[in-house]
């Protein structure tokens, strides 16, 4: 028998892209942080290649989008219901199940083995490595690998459950959200809406006409290895067909394009910004719409960009430099509080914070982070912002209120409540001022886009005017 100390074999490190996806999902689950921010932080820190970036993004968004359906599958092969499995182990199981069911190019043995290594690498999940291995192999044994998640979830659903619960399990939405959409749009309408929100959002981008004309841009598409179609209903806006536009793409860094959903472009046009005017952009974020206003104003006039997150204003400054916009002035302020300056504005655009139910295909974590209570809180905040903006609007001025939500509590209800309390503010006739938008208006005459309509995100916007001589 050999003598001496025998070293234990070194444990193999988990696959780094899968580990990154797990860490992002684990942190999102623990903190509620947005996936986009977590992915960006990881990308800046690790500088991954395009292949790893795409793989991690697919895992993070895919697992989040199909969380409930994955849990239905996991429950069907587990002796323990998902609610009794630790958060870390359940996240790992979802990662493995998603690879087996939705990522055809990932070999089954890699999906199982690398997922088990994730469990072994996390002290909070290491004891469940055998459990993870057994469940993933059971998914394969039962022939579920490679099958569409909604189809499997529908087959495994509880037949005695109410229709909205079965629909929520099939398409991975929370019960409360599914129920309200079924009541509002009918079962078939709700299903179409949810299918649209589970789809992949197209890449839309707006041409920066300060630097290039649409005609020259189209001639140079081959230079940037992209192909895109021009949208006839949104000014200077294209939908990407081939290629990619990322923050590192030359076409982006040189300032020729600004990624922006066509629905957002339509909402921005409602303000009717003109050269020489002063426009206030409340809740401006990183300035996507500010850049659109600057184009309409031909870089003449002033845009007061207001947000309560200084980091967003820092990004806005950098973005405006990239685009060649020279008329933005940044102000850090909470516009849900009374506006600190005495001056009034002839034009105000409010891109109000909201639950984002119109953009869940881009931010699927919103399915699970939004609640009935948070919807009510958001509605109160939006009303405060709109009331303060109305006070800051000059007589004869125009105010556009917009949200990327399709919930009436955040759109038409907020507007109607504020209008009911004032006699100096009224809806403008968008059909008259913007006739090209007629097909996107609802019965109230407001812009209302359901997700998937012309492949756009969901948006609500209205255009209000203040009577001359008003308070």
N, C-alpha and C positions, 0 to 999 in steps of 0.2 A: 504494500500500500504506500502510495506517495506520501511523504511527510511535508510539513510546512503549511503556510496559510494559503488557502485557495481564495483568490479574489472573486467576488461576485460579478457576474457579467454586467457590464454597464447597460443601463436602460436606454433604449433608442429614443432620441428626441422626436416629438411629434412633427408632422409635416407643418412647415411654417405658415403657408397660406391658410390651412385649416385652423391652425392655432390662432391666427389673427382673426379669422371669422368668429371663432368661439369667444375670444376675449371681447370682441366688439358686441356680440349678442349678449354676453354675460353682463357687461357693463351697462348696456341699454336696459336689460331687465332689472338691474339693481338700482339704476338712477333715473330712468325715463328719458335719458338724453337722446337726441335725434340721431338716427343712423347716419345721415349725411355728414354731420359734424364728426362723428366717431370715425367714419371711413376717411374723411379728409385728414384728420389728425394722424391716423395710421399711415396714410399715403405720404404725408409730408415727412413723418418721422423715419419711415423705412425706405422710401423711394423705390417701390416695387416696379418690376417690369410690367408691360401691358397685359401679359398673360395672367400673372398673379393678381393684378388689380381686378381684372375682369372676373377671375375665379372667386375671389373673396367677395366681390360685390354681388355676384350671383348667389352665393351661399347666404350672405347676410339678408339680402332683400327677399330671396326665395323662401327661406325658413320663416321670416317674419310674415310674409304675405300669406303663407299656408299653415300658420301655426295651429289653428284649430283642426284642420283636416289631418295634419300630421299626428296630432294628439289622438284623433279617432283611430288612426291606424295603429299607433303605439298601444292604445288601450286594448285593441283587438288581439294583440299578441303578448300582452303582459298580464301577470297575475295581480299586479298592483295598478290601480287607476292613476292617471297622470298627476292628479292633485296630491297623491301620497309619495310622489317621487321628488327628490330635492331639485331645486331650480337648476343647479349646475348639471346634474345627471340628465334631467329632462332636455336641457338645451343641447347636450351632446347627442342624445337619442334623436332629437329632431334633425340635427345636422346629418347624422348618418342616414336616417330615413329619407331625407330630402335627396341626398346623393343617389340613393338606390332607386328612388322613384322618378326623379325629375331630371337627372343629369346623365343622359345616355352615354356620354363620352367617358364617364368615370367608371373604370372596371369595378365590378362588385367586390372583389377581394380587397381592392384599395379602399373602397368606401368603408368596409367593415374594419379592416386592420388599422387604418389611420384614425378612425373614430375611436376605436378602443384605446389607441395610444393617447388620445386627448384625455380620456378618463384617467388613465394611469399617470398623466402629467399634472393633474389637478388634485391637490391634497383633499379637497372637499368631495371629489368624485372617485378617487382611486379605488375605494372598496367596491364600487359598482362596475368595475371594468368587465367582470365576468357577466354581469347582468346585461350590460350594453351589448356585449358580444353575442349572447344568447338571443336577445330580442331582434337584433339586426339579421342574424342568420335565420330566424323564424320568419321574418318578412320575406326573405328570399325563398325559403322552403314553401311558403304558402303561395308563391307565384305573384306576389304583389310588386316586386321590383320591376321597374320599367312601366308601370301602369300610371295613368293620370290620377293625381291626388283627388280631385273632385269626384271622379268616377268611383274610386275605391271608397271614399268617404260616404258617398251616396248609397253604395251597396251595403256598407256596414252600419248605416244610420239606424237610429231607433225608430221603428215604424210607428210606434204609439205616440211619438212626440208630435207637438203641434207643427203645422207646415213651416212657420218661420224658423223654428229651431232646426228642423231638418235642412232647410235652405242655408241656415247659418253654418251648420256642420259641413254641408257639401262645398260651400264656397268660402269658408273660413272668415266669417264675420261674427261679431258678438250679437247675442240675442236681441238686446235692446235696439241696436242700430238696424238690424234686419226687420224687426217688428215695425218700427216707425216707417221704413221704406215700403214695406208691404201695404201698410195702411194708406200710404200716400200715393204710391204708384201701382198698386196691385201686385200680385205674386209674380206675374210674368215681367212686369216693368221693373220690379225690384231685382229680379234675377238678371235681367239685361244690364241694369246699372252695376250690379256687383261683379258681373263678368267683365264689364268695361274697366272697373277699378282694379281687377286682378290682372289686367293686361299690362304689357310693357308700353310705357309712354314713349311716343316718338320724339325725336330730337327736332325741335323747331328753333330757328334762329332768325334774328332780325339783322339785315344788312346795315352797317354803319355808314350812312351816306356822306358823313364828313370825310371819309377816307376812300370810298370807292362807290361807283354807281352799280345798280343791279346788273346792268348789261356787262360791265367790265368784270364784275364778280362771276357771272355765269361763264364768261370766256376763260376765267382762271380756275374754275373748278378742277380741271385735270391736274393743275399744278399742285393742288392740295390733296389730291387723291380722294375727292368727294364728288358726289352727284346729289342734286337736290331739285325738288319741284317747287315752283313759285306758287304761293297761295293767293288766289284771286280775291279773297275776302279780308285779308289782313295786310296792311301796307308794308312793303319791303320785307316780307316774312316768307321764309322757305321751310320746307320739311325735308330733312335729310333722308336720302334713299340709300346711298352707299357711302362707305367711309366713316370717319368719326371726327368729332370735334370735342376736344378735351382742353383743360386749362393749359396743357403743354403744347397744343397744336399751334403751328405758326399762324394759321388763319385767325386764331383767337388772340394769341399774344401780340400780334401786330395790330390788333384792334379793328379788324374788318367785320367781325360779327359779334353779336351778343345773343347767346342762347336765351330764348324766351318763348313760352307757350303762346300759341296764337290767341287763345282766350284772354291772356294777360295783355297782349297787344291791343285787342279790341277794347278792353276796359280802359287802357291808357288813352286811346283816341277820344274818349268821351269828354275829356277836359278841354279839348280844342285849343291847346297852347299855341300862341302866335309870337312871332319875333317882337322883342322889346317889352314883353309882359313880365310880370313877377308872378311866379307860381310857387305855392307852398306844397311840398310833398310830405304829408304826415305819415309816420310809420314807414319811412322810405327804405329801410333795410339796407341792402348793398347797392341800391340805386339802379336797378334794372329799368324801372319805369322812368326814373329821372333822366336816364340816357335817351329814352324815347321822346320825352318832352323837349329835351335839348335839340334833338333833330328837328322836331316840328318848329322850334323857335329859331332854327338856323344859328344856334350859338349866340343869340342876341337877347338880352334881358337878364333875368335872374331866377334861379330855382333855389328856394330855401328848403334844404333837405333836413328833416327832423326825425330823429329816432332816439329812444332811450337806452340803446345799447352802443356804447362808444366803439366797441370792436367792429360793429357793422359800419359805422361811419368811417373808420380807418380803411376798411375794405372798399367802401364807396369811393373814397379819394383815389385809391389805387386804380379802381375800375374806370373812373372818369379820366384819369391820365391816359389809360390804355385806349380809350375811345376818342380822346381829343376834345372832351367836353370841358369848357372853360367857365361856365356860368353857374356852377353849383356852389352854394354856401352851406356848410354843415352846421347843425345846431343840435346839441344833445339835450333833450327835454322829454318829459313824460306828458304826452298830449291828452292823457286821460284826466290830467289836472288842468285848472284854468291856464290859458296861454299867457306866458309871462310878459309879452310885449304889448304895447298899446296899439300898434299899427294893425290895420286890417288888410286882407288880401282879396284881390279880384278873382283869383282862381285858387282853389284848394283841392288837392287829391288826397284821399284817405285810403291807404291800402291796409285796412284794419287787421289786427291780429285775430285769428279765428281758429276753429278746430281743424280746418283744412280737409273737410270731408270731400271736397271736390278734387283733391290732389292725392288721394290715398294710393294711387298706383305709383306715385313718386315717393311717397312717405307712408309706407304700409304700417309703420309702428303706430300711426294715428288711430288705426282700428282698435288697438288695445289700450292706448293711453287716454282716449277720449271717453268720457262718461256723461250721463245725463246731468250730473252736478257740474262738471266742467263746462258743459254747453251753456248752462244757466249763468255761470260766472262770467263766461266770455261774452254773453249777450249784454250783461250789465256793463262790462268794460267798454264794449263797442258803443253803447248808448252814451256813455260819458264822453268818449272821444268825439262822437258826432255832434253832441251838444256844444262842446267847446269849440269845435271847428265852425259851427254855425255862428257862434259869437264872434269869431275871428274873420268871418266873411264880410266883405264890404257890400253895401247896398248895390244891387245890380250884378253882384258877383255870381260865379258858378262854383258849385261844390260837387265833386264826384265821390261817392262812397262805394268801396269795392271790397269784396271778400272772396277768397278761394274756397268757400263753403257753399253747400247746396241746401243747408238747413234754414228754414224760414225764420227761426229765432235769431239768426245772425245776419239776415238780409232784410227782407221786406218788413218783418215785424219791428226791427230796430228803427228802420226809416219811418214807418207809419207812426210809431210811438213818438218820435221826435217831432214829426210834422204836426201831430195832434196837439202838441204843446206850444206851437208857434203859429202866428198868423202872417209872418213875414217870409216864410220859406215854402216853396212848392216844387213839385216835380216839373222838370222840363220835358218837352215832347221830343224824346230821342228819335222817334220815327221821322220827325220833321227836320231835326238838326243833323241827324246821321241816317239818311234813308237807306244806305247800304246795309245797315244793321237790322233792318225790319224783321228778317227771318230768325233773329236771335233774341227777340223781345218776348216777354211774357204778357199775361193779360193786364198787368199793372203798367205796362210800357217800360219795364226795367229790362236791362240786359240779363238774361238767365241762360246759362249753358250747362247742360248735363254732361258729365264725363262721357267721352266717346263720340259726342256730336262733332262731326267733321274731324274726329280724332283729337279733339281738344280736351283740356282739363275742365273741371267744373268751375264756373265763376258766376258771381252775382255782382251787378253794379247798377247804380242809379245816378242820374244827373239832376241836381237840385239847383234852383236859382233863388236868389234873395231879392225880394221886391225893392225897388228903388224907394228910398225914403224910409226903409225898414229900420228896426232897432239895431 
